[in-house]
């Protein structure tokens, strides 16, 4: 987080990706029966490849050639996705075997707490109160404690967990990665992390008004910081860190430069010592921030050219599939597959960048053999 602020001047936080953590744990370690130490080594190797792709500006080139309408679709799709996550976390939307999803129990105390947070956040934002999202979370947490729905922390300061069990284990398993299973895992981490991060960067820099002429200034330095996090994270003992879409909350209240990331990094350090206090903030409390910030990000949908069918179809499916599949990568993949198909069908194949055809093929293989 500090690196991306100082190197690229981006107002963005980098943190362990929950999606990649889930893939690491449930798909690879449990599903495939691969030891976590070996899997972590695969993450380390993927991080090294990431750094090389960033240093040679290959990642930068790929992001810059993505059509502008698809970039806006990715940004707004992430907005719909995190709003959906917020509604689910707040208990406002729940699973339903008949209709897939339905309205939750609005009389549930924790759901009511989430609704209170949403109302407070909306009121503060429309009144133009700086830091309204943060203040609403603090007030909601205090209300939850008063009514016994959130546990009052027994202490304020706690000890920092030791890194000893995980630090540097990747260096002892480098000779175990040359198997078809681990090479598949490395490829999957590359694809998912690459486009997860690309989607988040496009969405966040678009929200911050940084994108100019379909290009993101300092994107190369931002990608280098992001890829360095993958290597460092694996050495420390976590699956791939990624650009955090929650950074949109800071951008929404005025964070536009790398100074925002410097402050976030400092707060991360302070938070290490206050885990008992931070841990009481429930997902119901943070759901309001996700819902409202998602709405702000979804405003990018207005920039898409909705008059041309060859743009509308890939853009719309990019947007809608992110919340429906709980995956930014699948939404991006469908857009990358359908966009070239639509233009080829119109005999406009020369208008599609050659790299887009390569990405189309890669995502077809991804859908066929990995998803």
Secondary structure, 3 states (H helix, E strand, C coil): CHHHHHHHCCCCCEEECHHHHHHHHHHHHHHCCCCHHHHHHHHHHHHHHHHHHHHCCHHHHHHHHCCHHHHHHHHHHHHHHHHHHHHHHCCCEEEECCCEEEECCCCCHHHHHHHHHHHHHHHHHHCCCCCHHHHHHHHHHHHHHHCCCCCCCCCCCCCCCCCCCCCCHHHHCHHHCCCHHHHHHHHHHHHHHHHHHHHHHHHHHHHCCCEECCEECCHHHHHHHHHHHHHHHHHHCCCCEEECCCHHHHHHCCCCCHHHHHHHHHHHHHHHHCHHHHCCCCHHHHHHHHHHHHHHHHHHHHHCCCCCHHHHHHHHHHHHHHHHHCCHHHHHHHHHHHHHHHHHHCCCHHHCCHHHHHHHHHHHHHHHHCC
